[in-house]
């Protein structure tokens, strides 16, 4: 209305929407993104436009307009232009220099009658450069609405990438007809200082950081991200799994709202809005209906709604309820996207004869605390050509959701988590589960993930393989010697050649920090697979010198292959390391007269002898040196433990040397099906009953170890059944053997049969070895917390040699 109008903004802390926004993240109230009130001219009638650009160059545009109700009949005209895009930047919060218009590739006009509220137009653009995450070529589409009086009432524009996403008959996800591998990560919107408010620069930094570490995909867990994020992914090249803001994992049962007709509009509208908003982005290759919200009628309706708006992208959904609500294998998803399967389970999903869908893990390798330890086992199977339907996954997750707060010292700070602000309902440290710290410093696992996802891999050819080392034979003479090694190189790029990379090698060793020698080599840029020979002649003279002076422990050599960016890219500077591979090397100098170093003379012998004494409770080894006899070692015959060790008169053991099968639990060791059972059915003893009846495969490691009696608060007990001492006269040593049973501390059942061998030498040293045979009750465990021996030393000892 004319006159003064009042706009009121209300921030609601909790609402009915809170029930479908139960993501594992900070529950921060407030307005996290810019809110815009847009005033357009009276005749600006374009409401929405949807652009579908295929890899063939086919361009389809659908425009929705407002009917000019109440206005005189006016002829409206839409002008369409497709321009080359000079790719200046991805997004600019200042509104300057976002793009430079290139040549016009196509132009067309459509007249719209006053009683028509939509129109469509198609064209075929040829030739065209396709968009992929490796080659993110973009064009700019401009749509202009004008009238017969020559006035331009409205102009809209977006960047367009020509690409096609499909699932082929062989069960593989393809982009532009080529199979892809998802090197992905889940990403929450998080800033250590501003919480859920993330800047354009922060988004750019995240995408560039991921590209630099060989990631090619992001899942927007678990809500649509800031609209600028998709423009950034379009520009830099990042596949996006775009997720609706639905998660109800706090409900009992989890899928309660998914089944309730009263929540249908909520589910459908949230899914529809993300599709309508992000339809035009080439980077979006999957629609996700949400996360961990069960399986019900409302998701069936939501899926049909997506298909009505856009049938060009696969739909994914992990319902998160393995017992009652299905999982990532349900009928709701086009891609099997099960979260956190074991490696054998992931392979099974991808090789089943009753399911031909692709398998992309929506979450795997939970990066919490000391974690990501077996991620190489997943990637061994993902890169295996014999498992083509296993096409990658999304690590959970990118960034620790910690909040930066000041420490006691004014110049110090730390990252706080749940409970650090007096908040009583919290997830404690559970949201500290990223590959990067809140300020984007990489954790150690990032280097391994980068290596496993690298786009090029080298495999030594058969003649050079020797167990875990490369065996390289040096031929010729000292004056003219020759050595080389050959590799099979495989490019994992789906769309790009190798012309943007430069290659180098180096030999490093254990006797110097800097490389012994560096060199370069060339690869054909066009071939996906090829042989490469590394010539090592220039390093051999130096290696011969090192061999002549090698220490008693010998020399260790490593061949390092590196691939770096030849020129700067939008997301990294020239020289950035993308490919890195290292091989231990053994150089064979069989035809060369290289004398080994002379062994040092042994120290002057000291007269020492051993003797033994056995009682019912203990076994003692005495040490006589220079006519003085004293105790060297003592053993408890009841437990078989070494209880006293006196190499220098004083007993250096604070506590005995005993078998150890427990350790402190990591964050990832905790949390499993038992937490769900405790939440849904808080009945004492239920999880133990379920575990004994159905097995504990879905229970956490800690829970399974607790069932087995392998926890630190109640460790298993050791019972020695037989303790023997045998003297070896020729070498003046004693061999002590303890045959033991490791038993459950409460039930008394046998967990292990173990034999511990102690070899006591006359120089005072003791060699300890242990042989274990697990009992049948442990065979259902996925792993053991620890296998080894433990002891405590007296506090006065402060140095360790190893």
N, C-alpha and C positions, 0 to 999 in steps of 0.2 A: 504494500500500500504506500501511497505518497505520504510524505511527512517523516517524522522521526520514528525509527524502528529500533527495538532493543534486542540484541542477540545475547542469550544466556548460555554459558557452557557449564555443565554439571559433571563433576568427576565422581563416579560411583565406585566405592571401594569394593563392595561385593554385590553381585546380582545373580539372576538365574544363569547368566552366561558363565559365571564362575564354575558351575558344575561341568561345563564342557571345556574348560581351560585349565585342566589339572596337570599341566606339564611339569617335569622335574626342572624347576628353575625358580628364580626369585619371584615372589608374588609382590610386585612393586606397583603401587597405585599411581595414578597420574596420567598425563597426556605425553606419550613417548614419541610421537611423530607430529610433524607440522599439520595443522588443521587450516584448511584454506576455504574461504568463502569467495567463490568466483562469480563475478557479475559480467555477463556477456551482453552485447547489443541485442536489441529486441528481435532482430531478424537472424540471429545466429542459431540455426536450428539443428546443427549436427549434435546428436546426443552420444553416439558411440560408433566406432567402426572396427571391424574385425578383418585382419589381414592374414591370408594363408598363402605363403610363398613356398612352392615345392622345388625340389632339387632339379627338376626338369626345366625350370624357368617359368612354369605356369604360375600366374599371379591371380588370386581371387580376392576381391574386396567386397565386403558387405557393410553398407552405411545405414544407420538408423537415425531418422530425423524426427523432429517435432512438427506436428501439423500446425500450420499457421492459423489456429482458431482465433476468431475475432478480428482478423486482419483482412483487408481487401485481397482479392485473389491476385497473387504475384507469381510470376514464373521464376523458378529457382534453378540454378545451374551449379553442378558439381564439376570441378576440374581436378583431374588426377595427374600427378607428375611423379616419375621415378628418376632420381638423380644419383649419380655416382657420389660416394661419400668419401671425403678426404681423411676421415678418421683422426681428427685432431685430438680429442680426448673422449672419455667415456661419458662423463657427466660433469657439469660445472655448476656448483651452487651459486656462483656469482652471475650466471647467465651470459657469460662471454666466451667466445671462441670454442663453443661446443662442437661445431662442425663447419666445414667449408663445402659449399655446393660444387660438385663436379659437373661434367656434361649431363644433359638430359637424355635419358635412355628411352623414355616413353611418355606420352601425354595423350589424354583422352578426356572427353566431356560427356556428362549425362545430364539431361533435363528431367526435373522432378515435378510432377503435378502437385497442386496444392493439397489434394486429398490423399497423397501417398506418403507413408511414413518410413519407407525403406527402399533401398535400391542396391543392386549388385552389379559388378563389372568384372570382366576377366580379360587377361592378356597373356601373351607368351613372350618372354624376354629372352633374347638369344643374341650373342652368347652370354652366359652368366657365370659368375664365380660363386661357388656354393659356400654356405656357412657350416663350419664345424668348430668344435672346441680347439682343434689344432690350427685351423685356418679360418678365423672369424671374420670373413668378408661381409661387409654391411653396405646397404644402400639406404637412401632416404626417400620416403614416400611423403608427398605433400598433397593434402586434400583441401580445396578452397571452395567455399560456397559464395556465390555472387548472384546478383539480380539483374534484370534487364536494364535498370538505370545505371549499370556499370559499377555500383558500389559493392566492394568485397565485404561481406558481413562477418566471415569467419574463416580462419585457416588453421588446420591441424596438421601435425607431422609426427612421424615416428621412423625409427630405423628398422629396416627389414633385412632379414637373413633368409636366403633361399636354402631350405633343407627339408628333408622328409624323414620322419621316424616311422619305423615299421617293425613288426615281428614276423620273421620269415617262416616258411614251412619247416625249416630245420630247428625251430625253437630258439632262434637268436634274435636279440634286439639289434636292429641295424639303423644307422643314420646314413642317408644317401646311398642305401644299398650295401653298405659295408658294416660288418659286425664291429661292435665297440666293446671295450673293456672299461668298466666303471672303476676308476681309482678315486673313490669318493670319501667324503667326510660329512658328518652332521655338524651343523653350525647354528648355535643360538645367537641372537642379537645381544651382544653384551659389551659394555665398556666398563673398565675397572673404576672409573670416576663418575660416569654419568648413568650407570645401570643400563636400562633398556633403551636409552637414547644413544643412537650411533650416528656418527657424522658420515658425510660422503667420503671424506679422506680415510676414515676408519674402514669403510666398506672396500674402498680401493686397495688399502693395505692388506686386508684379509685375502682378497682374490689374488693379488700379486704374490703374497706369501704362499698361497696354495699352489699356484702355477710354478713357483720357483722350486717347490718340493715335490713336483711330479703328480700333483692331484689334478684331476680333470672334471670333477663333479662335486656338487654341493646339494645336500638335502636340507631344505629350509625347516629344520626341526624346531618346533612342531606347529608352525603358523606361517602365513604369508609374510614375507619380509618387506622391508621398506621398498617402495616402488623403484627407487634409484638403484637398488642392488641388482635388479634384473637388467637394467641398462648397462651396468658395469659388467655383468657376466656376458651380455651380448657382445660388448666391445672387446674384452680381453680374451674371451673364449672359455666358457665354463658351462658344462652341462648342468641343468638344474632339475631337481625333483621338487616340484612346487607343492607344498603341503597346506591343507586347510587347517583352520584353527579349531580342531576337535580332539580332545583327549579326556577320557573319563575314567582313568585307571583307579581313581579313589572310590568309585562306586562299588556297592555290593549288590549283585554281582557286577563285574566290569561293564557288561553290555546292557545294563538295565535301561539306560536312556535310548540306546539304539533300537530297542524293541518297542518303546513307548510311543504310540501315535501322537501324543501331545507334544513331542519333541521333533516331529517330522519337519516342520517349517524351519526350526533352528538348524538342523543338520543340513537340509537341502540348501538353504540360503547361504550358509557359510561356505559350502563347497562351490555353489554356483558363482559367488562373488569373486573367488580367487581365479576361477576360469575366465570370467568376463574381464577382470582387470588385467590379467597377464597373458591373454590369448596371443597378443601380437609379438611376443618375445621369442626369438629364435632359440635362445638358450634353454627355454623350458621344454624338456623332452618327455617328462612324466608328470601326470597329475596324481597327487596323493590325497586321499579323502580324509586323512588325519592319522592318528596314532593311538593304539591301545585304548580303543573304545568299544571293544566287543564286536559282535556281528548280529545285525538285525535288520528289520524292514526299512528303517530309516536310511541305512546305507544302500540298500537296494534302490530306493527312490533317488538318493543322491547320485549313485552311479548312472542311472538312466538320464538324470539331468545333465551330467557331464557329456554323455554321448549325444544328447540333443544339441548341445552348444558346440562341441568339438569332438569329432571322432577321429582326429588325425594323430592323437597321442595316446600311448598306453596309460592305463589307470593302475595305480599300485595302492595297496593298503595292507597293513599289518595290524590285525585286531588285538594282538597281544595277550590273548587268553587261551593258552594251550589246552587247558582242561575242558572248558565248557563252550568257549566262544570262538574256537578255531584259531588259526594262526595265519601266517603269510601264505598259506596254500589254499585259502578259501576261494569260493566262486566269485568273490568280490574283486579279485585282483587279476590283472592280465599277466603279471610277473610274479613268480614265487619270490617273496621278499621276507622270508622268515628271519627273525632276529636272533642272534647269538646261538646259532647251531654249532655243534662241534664240527671239526674238519670232516670226519667221516660222514656225519649227518648232512653237511653241505654237499658233499660229493653224491650221496644217496639221492638227495633232492634233484640233482642235476642229471641223474642217470636213470631215473625211474621210467619204467616202460608204460606206466599208466598216466603219465603227465608229460606233455610236450612243451610246457611253458619255459621261458628263460628263468634263470635263478640269479637274482641280484639281492644280496643281503642288505636290508635297510639299516641294520645296526650289527656290528661285530667288533671284536677286539676292543672291549671297554677300556679306555685309556685312563684309568683311575689309579693313582699311586704307582707302585712298582708293577707295571703292566705291559701289555703288547708283546709278551715273551714268545708266544707261538705264532705270531702273525706271518712268519715266513712259511709255515705249514699251509696256511690258507692260500698264499700266493703261489706256492708250488703247484697247487691244484688249479687255481684260476688260470695260470699261464699254460696248463697242460692242454694240448690240442685234442687229447682224447676225451676231454670233458668240455665240449664246446658250449654247452648251455649254462655253465657256471661263468658268469660274466662280471664278477667283481662284487663290490659292496661299499658301504659307507661306515667308516670307523666312527665309534662314539667316543668323544666328539672332538671338535676343534680346539675350544678354549676353556680353560678353567674359569668357572663363573665366580671368581673371587672379587671382593670389593676392597679397593685400596683405602686403608685408614692409617693415620699417623701412629707411630710407636711412642714409647716413653721418651726416647730421644727425639728432639725436634727434627733432626735430619734423617730419621729412619721411618720406614713404613712397612706394612705387611698387608697381605691379602686376607680379608676376613671371610668367613663362611657362616652357614646357618648356626644360630645360637650365639654368635659373637656380638649381637646387638640387643641381647636380652629377649629375643623372640623365642617364645616357648614352643610353638609349633614350627618345626624346621626339619630339614633333611641333613643337618650337620654338615659333614664334608662331602656329601654325596654328589654335589654339583662341582666339586673340584676333580673333574674327570676328563681333562682335555689333553691334546697333544702339545698345546702351547699354554704358557702361563697367561694370566689375564692381560699382561702388557705385551703379549705376543712373543715372548722369548721361547724358543723351541725346547721341549723336553728331550731327553736322550733318544727316545723311541722315534723321533721325527727322522733322524738320520737313517735308521733302518728301513722305515716305511718308504722314504725317498728312494733308497736303493732298490727295494723290492718292486716299486712301481716305475722304475726308470725305463725310458722308451727304447733303449738299445741294450742288448745283452751279448756277451762273448762267451763261447764255449770252446775249451781247448780241443783240438783234434786228437784222435785216438793215439797216435804215436807218442804224444807228449804227456799222457796221463800216467801218473804213478801214485796210486792211493790218493792221498790228500794234497800232493805236490805236483807241480809241473816238473818233468824231468827233461832237461835240456843238455844235450851232448855237445861239448866243445870240440871241434875238429880242427885239423891243420897243425901248425907249429906255433911256438911262442912268438915268432916274428910275424906270422900271418895266420891268425886263428879266426874261426868263424862259428857263429851260433845264431840260431833263429828259432822262432816258435810260431805256429800257425793256429788260427782260431776260426771258428765259424761264427759270423756275426749275424744276428737276427734283429731286425727293426720291428718294434712293437707299435709303431705309428700306424694308424688306420688310414690317414689321409695325407700325411706329409712325408716328403723325402728327407734326406739327410744333408741337404745343401747348406742348412743354417748352422751346422756344427763343425767344429774344428777338433782334431784328435791329437793326443799326445800319450807318450809312455814314459815311465821312469822306473829305475831299479833302486830300491831302498834296502837297507840292511840293519842289523842289530848293533852296529858299531859306530854309527853316525846318525845325527838327527837329519841332516840334509840328504837329498838323493845322491846316489853314487854317479848316476848318469841320467840325463833326460834326452828324449827324442820325439819326433813327430811321425805320424803315418797318415795315409790317405785311405778313404773309403769312397766307393762309388755312391753318388748321392741318390741314384735312381733305384738301386737294387734293394729289395727287402731282405734278402739273404745272400751272403757272399762270404768268400774266404779272404782272410787278411793275414799277411805275414809281417811279423815284427822282427826287424834285423837288429841284432844285439852286438855286432862286431866291436863297436866303439867302446863298449863297457868292459870287454874281456881283459884288457891289460891291467885295468884296476882290480878286477876280481882275482887275477892271478897273484897280484901283490897281497891282497887281503888273505888269500888262501895260504900263502907262505908264512904269514904271521898270525894265523888264526888261533884263537884261544882254545883252551882245553874243551870248553863246551861247544866249540865249532861256530861257524858263521851261519846266519840266517839271512836269506834274501827274499825279496818280494817284488813281483812285477805288477805295476799299477797302470791301468788304462783309464784315460780321462776323456770325456767329451764335453766341450764348452760351447756356449753361444759364440758364433763368429762375429755377429753384429748385435747391437742392442735391440731388444724387443720392447713392446709397450709395457711389459710386466717385469723386465729384468735387463740389467746392463750387459754390454758385451763382456765375454769372459766368464759369465755365470756358469757354474758347474751343474750339469744335468745328468751326466753318466759317469759312474765311478765304479771300478771293479778291481779287486786285488787278488793275486794268486801267489801262494808260497812257491818258491822255486828251488829246485836242487840242480846245481850245475855239475855235470860229470866231466872231470878233467882226466879221463882214463889214459890218454896218450901223452900226458904231460908229467914231467918229473917234478912233482911238488912234494917236498918232504914234510911230513906232519911235524908239528912242534914236539920237542922232547918233554916227556912228563917230568914234573918236579920230583926230586928225591923225597921219599917219605920221611916224616920226622923221626927222630930217635925213639926207638921203642921204649915203653915204660913197662916194667914187669907188673902184670896184673893177672889174677885168676879169679874164677867164680866158683861159688858153692851154693847149695840149695838146702832148704829145710822146710818140711811140711808139718803143720798141725791140723787139728780138726777145723779150725776157723780160718787159718791163713796159710799162705805159701810165701816164703821169703827167699830172695836171691841176695847172697852176700858177695861183697867185692873186696878182694885182698890186693892192695897196692903197696909195694915197698914195705912189706911186713906189717901192714896195718889192715885190719879187717873191719868192715862196717856194712850197714844195710845199703844196697843199691835200689832194690825194688821190693814191694810187698803187694800181695793180691788177696782179695777177699774171696774165699772159696765158696761162699754162699751166693754171691752175685757174679763172680768171675771178673770183678772190676780191679783195675790197677789203683790202689789206694795210696801208695807212697812211692815217690821217685826221688832219689837223692844223688844226683850226679856230682854235687859239690857239698856233701855232708848234709845240708839242710833239705828237708822235704819241700819240693817246689809246688806240690799239688795242694790247693786249697780245698778242692772237692775231687772225688775219684774220676777216673777216665771210664765212661760208661757208654753203652749204645744209646743213640738218640734218634727218635722218630717224630719229633714235634718241632714246631717253630711258631713264631708270632704270625698271626694271620694278616694278610694284606687286605685292603679294602675289597678287592675283587674276589677274595676267598669267601667273603660274606655275602649273603643275599641270594635267595633262590626261591623255590616253590614253598619252602617252609614259611617264608614271610607272608606269602599270599594266603596260606592256610591259617596262620596266626591272625591275619587281618580279617578274613572272611568267617572263620570258625574258631573263635578264641576258646578252644576246649583243650584242657591239659592232656597231654599224651597223644593228641590226634596225629601230629606230624610223625611221631615215632611209629604209630600204627600204620599210617599210609606208607612210610618208608619201608617197613618190614613186609607189607603185603604187595605193594606195587614196585618196590625198588626205589633207589634214591637218585636216579639219573638226573632228575630235574631239581634236586636239592643242591644247596651250595656246598662247596668243598668243606667248609667249616662244619656244616651239619653232618655230612657224611663221615668226616674224620671223628666227630664226636660220637656218632653211632659205633664206630670201630674202636673207640678208646684211644685215639691218637691226638689228644689235646694237651696243652701245656698245664692247664689247671688240674688235670688228672692224668698224668703220663702213664704209659704202661710200665709194668714192673719186670725186673730181670731175675730169673731163677737159674742158678748154675747147677746142672745135673752131674757134671763130671769135670774135675780139674786135674790136669796131668802136667808133670814136668819131665822133660827128657833132656839129657846132656849130650851134646855133640862134642866129643873129646878132641877131634882133629882141629876144629876151629875154635875150641874153648868158648863155647856159647851154650845157652840153655834155651829150649823151646817150650813155652808154656801154652797149653791149650785149654780153653774154657768152652765147654759145650753147654749152651744155654737155651732157655725158652723165654721169649718175650710174651708176657701174658697181660690180658685186659685187667686194669686195676680194680674193677668192680666185679666183673663176672668171672674172672679167672681163666677165660678161654685163651688158648694159644694163638698168638698173632704171627709170630715168627719163630723158626728154629734157626739159631745162629751159632756159629763157631768163631771164636776170637782167638787169633794166634799172636802171641807175644814172643818175639825173638830177642833175647837179651845178649848183647855182645860184651866182650871183656873190656872194650874201650869205654863202656858206660852207656852206649846208645841202646835204645829199644825200638825195634820195628814192630808196628802193630798192623794187622790186617784182619778183616772181618768178612765172613761168608754168610749170606742170608738166604733163607728159603721161606717166602711168605706162605701162610696157611690159606686154606680155601676161603675163609671168611673175609679175606682182604681182596679177593680177586674181582669183586664187583666195584671196587673203588676206581674212580677215574685217574687218580694219582695218589702218591704218598706225599705227605707234607715235607718229610726229610728222611734221609737215610745216612747215618754217619755215627761218629763218636764225639762226645763232648767232655770237657773237663774245665776246671777253674784253676788258675795259677795264683800263686801268692802275690799280694799287691806290690811287693818290692821289685818284681820283674817288669821292665818297661820297654824292652826292645824285642823285636821278632825278626828273625831271618828266614827267608823262604825263597 
